[in-house]
Amino acid sequence: MNYNFHWKPVFNSLPDLLGAGLTTLQVAMLSMLLGIVVGMVLALIRMHARGPLRWFATTWVEVARNTPALIQLFFFAFGLGAFGWHLSPFAIVLAGLTFNNAGYLAENFRGGLQAVPETQLRAARSLGMTAPQAYIRVIIPQVFRIVYYPMTNQMVWAVLMSSLGMLVGFHELSGETQALASRTFRIFEYFAVTAVIYYVIVKIFLGIAHLIAMRLFRY
Protein backbone atom coordinates (compact mmCIF):
# COMPACT_ATOMS: atom_id res chain seq x y z
CA MET A 1 0.00 0.00 0.00
CA ASN A 2 1.65 3.20 -1.19
CA TYR A 3 -1.05 5.65 -0.15
CA ASN A 4 0.24 8.53 1.96
CA PHE A 5 -2.16 10.01 4.46
CA HIS A 6 -2.32 13.80 4.74
CA TRP A 7 -4.66 15.02 7.46
CA LYS A 8 -3.63 18.68 7.65
CA PRO A 9 -6.00 19.89 4.85
CA VAL A 10 -8.87 18.12 6.61
CA PHE A 11 -8.11 19.67 9.99
CA ASN A 12 -7.81 23.09 8.37
CA SER A 13 -11.28 22.58 6.89
CA LEU A 14 -12.92 21.48 10.15
CA PRO A 15 -14.81 24.79 10.61
CA ASP A 16 -16.38 24.33 7.17
CA LEU A 17 -17.26 20.71 7.91
CA LEU A 18 -18.79 21.56 11.28
CA GLY A 19 -20.80 24.37 9.70
CA ALA A 20 -22.07 21.94 7.09
CA GLY A 21 -22.92 19.53 9.92
CA LEU A 22 -25.16 22.21 11.44
CA THR A 23 -26.86 22.59 8.06
CA THR A 24 -27.44 18.83 8.01
CA LEU A 25 -28.95 18.94 11.47
CA GLN A 26 -31.10 21.93 10.54
CA VAL A 27 -32.67 20.36 7.46
CA ALA A 28 -33.15 17.02 9.25
CA MET A 29 -34.89 18.56 12.27
CA LEU A 30 -37.09 20.83 10.15
CA SER A 31 -38.11 17.92 7.91
CA MET A 32 -38.87 15.87 11.00
CA LEU A 33 -41.13 18.54 12.48
CA LEU A 34 -43.00 18.90 9.20
CA GLY A 35 -43.09 15.12 8.83
CA ILE A 36 -44.68 14.73 12.27
CA VAL A 37 -47.47 17.18 11.42
CA VAL A 38 -48.13 15.76 7.95
CA GLY A 39 -47.73 12.17 9.15
CA MET A 40 -50.32 12.63 11.89
CA VAL A 41 -52.76 14.16 9.40
CA LEU A 42 -52.18 11.26 6.98
CA ALA A 43 -52.73 8.72 9.75
CA LEU A 44 -56.01 10.35 10.82
CA ILE A 45 -57.19 10.55 7.22
CA ARG A 46 -56.44 6.88 6.61
CA MET A 47 -58.33 5.89 9.74
CA HIS A 48 -61.40 8.10 9.45
CA ALA A 49 -61.77 9.56 5.94
CA ARG A 50 -63.27 7.98 2.85
CA GLY A 51 -62.99 8.52 -0.88
CA PRO A 52 -60.33 10.71 -2.55
CA LEU A 53 -58.81 11.94 0.71
CA ARG A 54 -58.13 8.41 1.89
CA TRP A 55 -56.79 7.42 -1.54
CA PHE A 56 -54.46 10.41 -1.46
CA ALA A 57 -53.12 9.56 2.00
CA THR A 58 -52.70 5.88 1.13
CA THR A 59 -50.85 6.72 -2.08
CA TRP A 60 -48.51 9.07 -0.21
CA VAL A 61 -47.66 6.40 2.37
CA GLU A 62 -47.23 3.64 -0.20
CA VAL A 63 -44.94 5.70 -2.44
CA ALA A 64 -42.87 7.04 0.47
CA ARG A 65 -42.33 3.59 2.00
CA ASN A 66 -41.89 1.51 -1.15
CA THR A 67 -39.68 3.60 -3.43
CA PRO A 68 -36.02 4.58 -2.94
CA ALA A 69 -35.44 7.84 -1.11
CA LEU A 70 -33.09 8.90 -3.91
CA ILE A 71 -35.88 8.68 -6.48
CA GLN A 72 -38.14 10.75 -4.22
CA LEU A 73 -35.41 13.38 -3.96
CA PHE A 74 -34.89 13.40 -7.72
CA PHE A 75 -38.62 13.91 -8.22
CA PHE A 76 -38.48 17.20 -6.31
CA ALA A 77 -35.21 18.15 -7.99
CA PHE A 78 -35.84 17.20 -11.62
CA GLY A 79 -39.43 15.99 -11.83
CA LEU A 80 -40.90 19.31 -10.73
CA GLY A 81 -38.32 21.10 -12.86
CA ALA A 82 -39.84 19.48 -15.93
CA PHE A 83 -43.05 21.38 -15.13
CA GLY A 84 -41.22 24.65 -14.57
CA TRP A 85 -41.06 24.46 -10.76
CA HIS A 86 -37.42 24.97 -9.80
CA LEU A 87 -36.60 24.65 -6.11
CA SER A 88 -33.40 25.58 -4.31
CA PRO A 89 -31.18 22.70 -3.14
CA PHE A 90 -32.28 23.33 0.45
CA ALA A 91 -35.96 23.23 -0.52
CA ILE A 92 -35.42 20.06 -2.58
CA VAL A 93 -33.83 18.19 0.31
CA LEU A 94 -36.38 19.54 2.79
CA ALA A 95 -39.29 18.48 0.57
CA GLY A 96 -37.78 15.04 -0.10
CA LEU A 97 -37.06 14.32 3.55
CA THR A 98 -40.45 15.62 4.66
CA PHE A 99 -42.24 13.46 2.09
CA ASN A 100 -40.32 10.37 3.23
CA ASN A 101 -40.60 11.09 6.96
CA ALA A 102 -44.33 11.73 6.71
CA GLY A 103 -44.91 8.41 4.96
CA TYR A 104 -43.08 6.37 7.60
CA LEU A 105 -44.38 8.36 10.56
CA ALA A 106 -47.96 8.05 9.31
CA GLU A 107 -47.79 4.29 9.77
CA ASN A 108 -46.17 4.70 13.20
CA PHE A 109 -48.90 7.09 14.24
CA ARG A 110 -51.63 4.85 12.85
CA GLY A 111 -50.29 2.00 14.97
CA GLY A 112 -50.13 4.30 17.99
CA LEU A 113 -53.69 5.52 17.45
CA GLN A 114 -54.94 1.95 17.21
CA ALA A 115 -53.10 1.10 20.44
CA VAL A 116 -55.03 3.71 22.43
CA PRO A 117 -58.30 2.16 23.68
CA GLU A 118 -61.45 3.60 22.10
CA THR A 119 -62.83 4.14 25.60
CA GLN A 120 -60.34 7.01 25.99
CA LEU A 121 -62.03 8.92 23.17
CA ARG A 122 -65.51 8.13 24.44
CA ALA A 123 -64.59 9.22 27.97
CA ALA A 124 -63.19 12.51 26.69
CA ARG A 125 -66.33 13.14 24.64
CA SER A 126 -68.52 12.34 27.65
CA LEU A 127 -66.74 15.13 29.55
CA GLY A 128 -67.91 17.62 26.95
CA MET A 129 -64.85 17.76 24.71
CA THR A 130 -65.25 18.07 20.98
CA ALA A 131 -63.57 15.45 18.79
CA PRO A 132 -60.59 17.71 17.95
CA GLN A 133 -60.17 18.62 21.64
CA ALA A 134 -60.29 14.96 22.63
CA TYR A 135 -57.61 14.06 20.11
CA ILE A 136 -55.33 16.99 20.96
CA ARG A 137 -55.62 16.75 24.74
CA VAL A 138 -56.11 13.04 25.35
CA ILE A 139 -55.35 10.78 22.38
CA ILE A 140 -52.36 12.35 20.62
CA PRO A 141 -50.24 12.77 23.81
CA GLN A 142 -50.64 9.05 24.44
CA VAL A 143 -49.76 8.28 20.83
CA PHE A 144 -46.52 10.24 21.08
CA ARG A 145 -45.53 8.27 24.17
CA ILE A 146 -46.19 5.01 22.31
CA VAL A 147 -44.25 5.93 19.16
CA TYR A 148 -41.47 7.94 20.82
CA TYR A 149 -38.68 5.47 20.12
CA PRO A 150 -39.67 4.83 16.48
CA MET A 151 -39.68 8.61 16.06
CA THR A 152 -36.09 8.82 17.31
CA ASN A 153 -35.11 6.16 14.78
CA GLN A 154 -36.77 8.21 12.04
CA MET A 155 -34.83 11.30 13.11
CA VAL A 156 -31.56 9.37 12.83
CA TRP A 157 -32.67 8.17 9.40
CA ALA A 158 -33.39 11.78 8.37
CA VAL A 159 -29.92 12.92 9.46
CA LEU A 160 -28.20 10.15 7.50
CA MET A 161 -30.51 10.38 4.48
CA SER A 162 -29.78 14.10 4.13
CA SER A 163 -26.42 13.03 2.68
CA LEU A 164 -28.27 12.34 -0.58
CA GLY A 165 -28.52 16.10 -0.93
CA MET A 166 -25.00 16.18 -2.34
CA LEU A 167 -26.46 14.70 -5.55
CA VAL A 168 -28.65 17.77 -6.09
CA GLY A 169 -26.00 20.35 -5.22
CA PHE A 170 -26.89 20.83 -1.56
CA HIS A 171 -23.85 21.60 0.58
CA GLU A 172 -24.79 19.76 3.72
CA LEU A 173 -22.10 17.68 5.42
CA SER A 174 -21.57 15.15 2.63
CA GLY A 175 -21.88 17.77 -0.10
CA GLU A 176 -19.33 20.04 1.57
CA THR A 177 -17.04 17.06 2.11
CA GLN A 178 -17.24 16.12 -1.56
CA ALA A 179 -16.46 19.70 -2.61
CA LEU A 180 -13.45 19.98 -0.30
CA ALA A 181 -12.14 16.53 -1.15
CA SER A 182 -12.30 17.22 -4.88
CA ARG A 183 -10.00 20.22 -4.44
CA THR A 184 -7.32 18.40 -2.46
CA PHE A 185 -7.80 14.77 -3.64
CA ARG A 186 -7.77 13.70 0.03
CA ILE A 187 -10.87 11.58 -0.47
CA PHE A 188 -10.31 9.01 2.28
CA GLU A 189 -9.22 11.54 4.89
CA TYR A 190 -12.17 13.86 4.33
CA PHE A 191 -14.81 11.16 4.32
CA ALA A 192 -13.25 9.40 7.33
CA VAL A 193 -13.56 12.60 9.35
CA THR A 194 -17.07 13.17 7.98
CA ALA A 195 -18.10 9.70 9.13
CA VAL A 196 -16.91 10.59 12.63
CA ILE A 197 -18.90 13.84 12.55
CA TYR A 198 -22.05 11.96 11.49
CA TYR A 199 -21.47 9.47 14.30
CA VAL A 200 -21.07 12.24 16.87
CA ILE A 201 -24.20 14.07 15.65
CA VAL A 202 -26.28 10.91 15.90
CA LYS A 203 -24.92 9.93 19.32
CA ILE A 204 -25.56 13.43 20.71
CA PHE A 205 -29.11 13.33 19.41
CA LEU A 206 -29.72 9.85 20.83
CA GLY A 207 -28.28 11.00 24.16
CA ILE A 208 -30.67 13.96 24.26
CA ALA A 209 -33.56 11.69 23.26
CA HIS A 210 -32.65 9.30 26.08
CA LEU A 211 -32.65 12.13 28.64
CA ILE A 212 -36.04 13.30 27.39
CA ALA A 213 -37.38 9.75 27.59
CA MET A 214 -36.16 9.42 31.17
CA ARG A 215 -38.17 12.49 32.09
CA LEU A 216 -41.27 11.65 30.05
CA PHE A 217 -41.47 7.98 31.04
CA ARG A 218 -40.22 8.09 34.63
CA TYR A 219 -43.65 7.00 35.79
C-alpha positions in Angstrom: 0.0 0.0 0.0 1.6 3.2 -1.2 -1.1 5.7 -0.2 0.2 8.5 2.0 -2.2 10.0 4.5 -2.3 13.8 4.7 -4.7 15.0 7.5 -3.6 18.7 7.6 -6.0 19.9 4.9 -8.9 18.1 6.6 -8.1 19.7 10.0 -7.8 23.1 8.4 -11.3 22.6 6.9 -12.9 21.5 10.1 -14.8 24.8 10.6 -16.4 24.3 7.2 -17.3 20.7 7.9 -18.8 21.6 11.3 -20.8 24.4 9.7 -22.1 21.9 7.1 -22.9 19.5 9.9 -25.2 22.2 11.4 -26.9 22.6 8.1 -27.4 18.8 8.0 -29.0 18.9 11.5 -31.1 21.9 10.5 -32.7 20.4 7.5 -33.2 17.0 9.3 -34.9 18.6 12.3 -37.1 20.8 10.1 -38.1 17.9 7.9 -38.9 15.9 11.0 -41.1 18.5 12.5 -43.0 18.9 9.2 -43.1 15.1 8.8 -44.7 14.7 12.3 -47.5 17.2 11.4 -48.1 15.8 7.9 -47.7 12.2 9.1 -50.3 12.6 11.9 -52.8 14.2 9.4 -52.2 11.3 7.0 -52.7 8.7 9.8 -56.0 10.3 10.8 -57.2 10.6 7.2 -56.4 6.9 6.6 -58.3 5.9 9.7 -61.4 8.1 9.4 -61.8 9.6 5.9 -63.3 8.0 2.8 -63.0 8.5 -0.9 -60.3 10.7 -2.6 -58.8 11.9 0.7 -58.1 8.4 1.9 -56.8 7.4 -1.5 -54.5 10.4 -1.5 -53.1 9.6 2.0 -52.7 5.9 1.1 -50.9 6.7 -2.1 -48.5 9.1 -0.2 -47.7 6.4 2.4 -47.2 3.6 -0.2 -44.9 5.7 -2.4 -42.9 7.0 0.5 -42.3 3.6 2.0 -41.9 1.5 -1.1 -39.7 3.6 -3.4 -36.0 4.6 -2.9 -35.4 7.8 -1.1 -33.1 8.9 -3.9 -35.9 8.7 -6.5 -38.1 10.7 -4.2 -35.4 13.4 -4.0 -34.9 13.4 -7.7 -38.6 13.9 -8.2 -38.5 17.2 -6.3 -35.2 18.1 -8.0 -35.8 17.2 -11.6 -39.4 16.0 -11.8 -40.9 19.3 -10.7 -38.3 21.1 -12.9 -39.8 19.5 -15.9 -43.1 21.4 -15.1 -41.2 24.7 -14.6 -41.1 24.5 -10.8 -37.4 25.0 -9.8 -36.6 24.6 -6.1 -33.4 25.6 -4.3 -31.2 22.7 -3.1 -32.3 23.3 0.5 -36.0 23.2 -0.5 -35.4 20.1 -2.6 -33.8 18.2 0.3 -36.4 19.5 2.8 -39.3 18.5 0.6 -37.8 15.0 -0.1 -37.1 14.3 3.6 -40.5 15.6 4.7 -42.2 13.5 2.1 -40.3 10.4 3.2 -40.6 11.1 7.0 -44.3 11.7 6.7 -44.9 8.4 5.0 -43.1 6.4 7.6 -44.4 8.4 10.6 -48.0 8.1 9.3 -47.8 4.3 9.8 -46.2 4.7 13.2 -48.9 7.1 14.2 -51.6 4.8 12.8 -50.3 2.0 15.0 -50.1 4.3 18.0 -53.7 5.5 17.5 -54.9 2.0 17.2 -53.1 1.1 20.4 -55.0 3.7 22.4 -58.3 2.2 23.7 -61.4 3.6 22.1 -62.8 4.1 25.6 -60.3 7.0 26.0 -62.0 8.9 23.2 -65.5 8.1 24.4 -64.6 9.2 28.0 -63.2 12.5 26.7 -66.3 13.1 24.6 -68.5 12.3 27.7 -66.7 15.1 29.5 -67.9 17.6 26.9 -64.8 17.8 24.7 -65.3 18.1 21.0 -63.6 15.4 18.8 -60.6 17.7 17.9 -60.2 18.6 21.6 -60.3 15.0 22.6 -57.6 14.1 20.1 -55.3 17.0 21.0 -55.6 16.8 24.7 -56.1 13.0 25.3 -55.4 10.8 22.4 -52.4 12.3 20.6 -50.2 12.8 23.8 -50.6 9.0 24.4 -49.8 8.3 20.8 -46.5 10.2 21.1 -45.5 8.3 24.2 -46.2 5.0 22.3 -44.3 5.9 19.2 -41.5 7.9 20.8 -38.7 5.5 20.1 -39.7 4.8 16.5 -39.7 8.6 16.1 -36.1 8.8 17.3 -35.1 6.2 14.8 -36.8 8.2 12.0 -34.8 11.3 13.1 -31.6 9.4 12.8 -32.7 8.2 9.4 -33.4 11.8 8.4 -29.9 12.9 9.5 -28.2 10.1 7.5 -30.5 10.4 4.5 -29.8 14.1 4.1 -26.4 13.0 2.7 -28.3 12.3 -0.6 -28.5 16.1 -0.9 -25.0 16.2 -2.3 -26.5 14.7 -5.5 -28.6 17.8 -6.1 -26.0 20.4 -5.2 -26.9 20.8 -1.6 -23.8 21.6 0.6 -24.8 19.8 3.7 -22.1 17.7 5.4 -21.6 15.1 2.6 -21.9 17.8 -0.1 -19.3 20.0 1.6 -17.0 17.1 2.1 -17.2 16.1 -1.6 -16.5 19.7 -2.6 -13.5 20.0 -0.3 -12.1 16.5 -1.1 -12.3 17.2 -4.9 -10.0 20.2 -4.4 -7.3 18.4 -2.5 -7.8 14.8 -3.6 -7.8 13.7 0.0 -10.9 11.6 -0.5 -10.3 9.0 2.3 -9.2 11.5 4.9 -12.2 13.9 4.3 -14.8 11.2 4.3 -13.3 9.4 7.3 -13.6 12.6 9.4 -17.1 13.2 8.0 -18.1 9.7 9.1 -16.9 10.6 12.6 -18.9 13.8 12.5 -22.0 12.0 11.5 -21.5 9.5 14.3 -21.1 12.2 16.9 -24.2 14.1 15.6 -26.3 10.9 15.9 -24.9 9.9 19.3 -25.6 13.4 20.7 -29.1 13.3 19.4 -29.7 9.9 20.8 -28.3 11.0 24.2 -30.7 14.0 24.3 -33.6 11.7 23.3 -32.7 9.3 26.1 -32.7 12.1 28.6 -36.0 13.3 27.4 -37.4 9.8 27.6 -36.2 9.4 31.2 -38.2 12.5 32.1 -41.3 11.6 30.1 -41.5 8.0 31.0 -40.2 8.1 34.6 -43.7 7.0 35.8 
